[in-house]
Structures are given as C-alpha cells and as structure tokens.
C-alpha cells in the first residue's frame, strides 16, 4: 500500500520514503497540525519532487463568499509552485478548481459521506479520487474498495474530526464558567454517559471535536493493497509520529504502535454501521 503522510516537520523529508506528503496552509486548511507559508511550500515541493514523491494540500476549510477571491489567488500560487493534489470537502472549492481547470487534482474527503460505492462512483466522475469514510465496518470498507477498480484513499492512522461548528463554543463555555480560554491549552470533552475523552480545539475555523483515539488500521491494510493510506500527525509528538511512519512503511511492525504514548482506536471497524446504503438508498438492517 502507498502511504501519504501529514508533514509535521520538514526534517521528515530527509529519510522517510512515502508516496506523498500533506501540507497545511493558512486560509485554506482545516484540522491542521503544522502550517506552512507559500515560500516554505515552494521549497517543500522542490524537495519532494526531487524524491519522486507527491505533494497534497489540505484544502478542507469551508469557503465563504467573501473569501472566494483570496482562495482563488492562493490556489493559483500553489499551481505555480506545482502541488500535485488537493484534499477538499467544500463544493465551493470544487467550483474554484473547475474554473481553474484542475479538477483532475481533486480528492474529495468528508469523514461521514463516502459510505457506499454508488456515491463514490458518482464523485469519481468529477474527482481524481475520494477518501472512503471511516464510519464503516471492516467488511463494508473492504467490499467497497474491492468493488471499485479506481485507486481510492483511506484513513490509515490519526485523529480525525467528528464534529465541527463555526461557533466559538469553548470560549462561550468558559465565559459561562468565568474562565479565560487558553487557545494553546489541551482541552477535551467527556459525554455524560461515556468515559471516553474527546480532544477539542478552537481556532479561526471554529470549534472541532476529534475522535477519542488515533484511528488505526494495521493488519487490515493487507485487504486494501490498491488503496492509498493517509496518516495524520495531529496530537502526536514528532518523535512518536516518526516512529508511526516507520511502522507503516515497514508494514510488519504494527505491534510497536502499542509501545508509543498514543491512544489507539479501531473506530467502527468491528461494529455494524447503519450508514451503508443498499441500492435505492435504504439503510442496511
């Protein structure tokens, strides 16, 4: 399986052999770890292409009408630099990409939407690839990937968002409790009827709640040889993340993940999902 990894630090470019790197840029990215300037991305692209690797841009920020011009200008700059792909979820981004004639570089990524092969086939008509939803069991994901001949992307490792609001909910809560927010502090939330701690953050994109552990495919990846696995670095130290990358590149050392200071999760891999649709749109029983 090919691996695409979020670039947590440029030092990783020196000795990590992956298919591609995901870079985050202000005004275009969401759920990011490390942000890079256009000048930094230009240097990254030069190094990555020299290593015969690909550059993916995290373009998952929701775009509003007043931001269309600046986003369009930013994409034009990235095109001059020579990035290879864009991970996006907002159809406003698709419209901009279409106007620039670069839809062949688009990879549609929304955590909860791509849960059946019919929707995926439709989205593949207008995109280079899609990211299969994590809201699926292992059998459901395997069947979808094997039924579609085109190369798809799947989440292989990392924390991903499960709730996003433009409202500053953490600030509002702390204001109610007469406390000031520290945006760089580590916050989490615990539901009344569950013990799991869900990481939460607030930034210029609003408030986001993440999965209560790093979603982790290991031996399951042998069933997805024709896919591209995505590794995310958010909430993971650089030292641990480098070890994660080494484990996934080696593919036979998954047990070493248990030795890292990371909470691991299988999500819904071994639980039946009600999101998978049969023909006609009826949910599976």
N, C-alpha and C positions, 0 to 999 in steps of 0.2 A: 504493500500500500504506500502511496505517496503521502508525504506529510507537509502541511502548511502550518507554520507556527507564528504566533504573535511575536514581534520583535521587541522584547522587553528592554534590551540594551544592545547597542551596536557591537559590543565585544563578542556577542554570539555569532556574528558573521564570520569570525576568524576560523572556527573549527567545527561548526555544526553543518552537516550536509543534509539539507531538507529540500523538498521540491520548491517551496516558496516561503516568503515572509510577509506577514501582515503588518502594515504600518498605520499609525493613527495620526491624524492631522486636525488641528483646531478648526472649528467651523464646519467640519464635515463628518467627524467621527463621534461615536457614542459607545458607552460601555468600555471605554478605553483604559489602558494601563499607562503606557508611556506615550507622550505626544512628541511629534517631530515637526520642525519648521520645513517650509518648502526647500530651503537651502540644504537642510540635513537630508531630506528625502532624495534630493538630487544626487548627493554623494552615496546614499544607500543604494539607489538604483544602479549606479555605476559599478559598485562592488558586487551586488547580487547578480547582475547580468554577466559580469566577468566570470562568476562562478557557475554560470549556466543555470541560474535559479530564477524564480518569478517573484514579482512584487505585487502584492494585493493591497489595496487601500480600503480601510474601514470607512465606508460611506453610509453608515446606518443612522445618521442623525435625521430627525424629522425636519423637513424643509418647509418653511412658511413663505408666503408670497413676497414678503418684504426682503427675504434673503435670496431669492432666485438669482438675481444678477451677480451677487458676490460668490455664490456657489458655482455658477456657470464660469465665472472668471477663474475660480480656484481649480476647477476641473480642466480648463484649458491649460493652465500652468502645469498640472500633473501630466497632461498629454504631451506637452513639450518635453518634459523630463523623461517620459517613456514608461510609465507604470503599465502593468500587464492586465490587471483585473480590478474590479470594484465589487465589494460586498455591500449590498444595499437592501433596504426593506421598504422604503417610501417610494410610491409611484411618481411622486414629483421628481425624484432623482432619475427615474426611468425616462420621463418626458425630456429632461435636460440632456440625458445621454443620447436619446433618439435624435434630438436636434443637432447634436454634435457627431452623429453617425458612428457611435461607439458601443452600440448595444451588444456587439459580439464580445465585449469585455465584461459583461454584467453577470453577477452571480447573486441570485435572489436568496436572501436569508432572513426568515422570520421564524422564531422558535416554534410557534404553535400552528402555523398554517399548513406546511407541506406534509400532510399526514396520509395521503393516498396517491396512488400512481396517476389517477386521472387529472388531479390538479397539477401534479408535477409535469405531466406531459404537455399540458396547456402552457405552463410557464416556460417550458423548454423551447417553445416555439419562438419566444422573444428574448431569450437569455442564453448565455453560453452554458450555464449550469445553475443548479439550485443547491441549497443546503437542506437535507432531509430533517424533518422535525425530530426533536428529542422526546416528544410526547408520545412515544411508541414503544411497544414491547420489542424484544429482540427479534422474535419471529415476524412481526409486522414489518419492521425495518428491513430485515433480510429479504422478505418476499418482494417488497417494493423495489429495492436496489437491484435484485436479480431479474425483475421483470422489465427493467428499463435498460436498454443497451448503452445509452449515453453515460459518460462518466459523471457521477454525482459527487457532492461533498457531504461529509457527515461530521458531527461533533465527535471528536475522539477524547478530548480532555479539557477540563477547565470549568470555571464558574460561568454560568450564563444567566441573563436576566429572566425573571418570571413575572415581573410587574414593573410598569413604568408610568409615572404621572408627571406632567409638566408642573404640577403644583409643588411648592416647597414644603412638603409635609413634615419633614424633620424639624425645620425652623418653626412651623406652626405648633408642633407638639411641644417643643422645648420652650416656646414663648408661653404656652399654657402652663408649663411647669415652672415658669420664672427662671429659666436657664438659658444661657447663650450657647449657640451652636459653634462647634469647632469643626470646620469642614474637613480637616485632615485627620480627625479622630476616627477610630474604627467603631462603627455602630452596628448593632444587629437587632432583630426583632424576633420575639417568641410568641407564637399564637397561643390563645387561651387553652386549647385542647391538645396541643402538641408540645414536645420538648425540644424540637429542633430549633437551632439558631440560624436565622436567615440574614446574611450580610446586607446592609442597606447603605446607600450613599446619596448625597445631594450635591449637585454641581450646576453648571449653567444649563444643562439639559433637563433638569428637574430632579425627581427622586426615583431611585431604582432599587428594587428588591431582587436579590440573586438567590439561586439555588443554595440549599443548606450544606452543600459539599461540592467538591470538584467532580463534575460528571466524568466518568472514567470508563472507556471501552478498552479492554485488554485483549484477552484471547478471542473475544468476539470479532476482532478485526480480520481474522482469517476468512470470515464469511463475506468480507467487503473488499476483496483484493482489487476490484476495478474502480474503487472509490478513492477520494482524496480526504484524508483525515485532518481536521482542524484542531490545533492545540492553542489554548488561551492561557495567558500568564497572570491575569488579574488576581490579586490577593495571594499570590505565590511569591516567595522571596526569589531573588535572582539565582542564588545557589541551588535552591530546590528545583527551580524551573529548568536550569541547565541539566540537572540530573533527570528530570522528566523527559526532556528532549533526547537525551542519550538512551533512555529506556525504550522510547518509542522508535528510535532509529534502529536499535539492536533487535527489537521485537521479541526477544526470548528472555527478557529480564523483567517482566512485568511485576514479579513478586517484590522487586526492590522498591516499588512505589509505597509499599507498606512501611518502609523504614523512614520515610520522609515525614515532616511535620505538616501533613496535609490531610484534611478530612475528605475521604473519597465517597462518591455516590454512584449508584447504578441507575438513578432516576426511576423511570418506568420500564426499564429493560425487561424485568421479570414480573411485571404486573400488567394485567389486561387493560388496554386503553379503550375508552369509548369514543375516541376521536377518529379512528379509522373508518372510512366510509365504504360501503358497498356500492355497486352500480346503482344509480338512481338517487344517491345521496342519503340512504338510510344508514344509521349507525349500526355497527355490529352489536349483537346481543351478548 
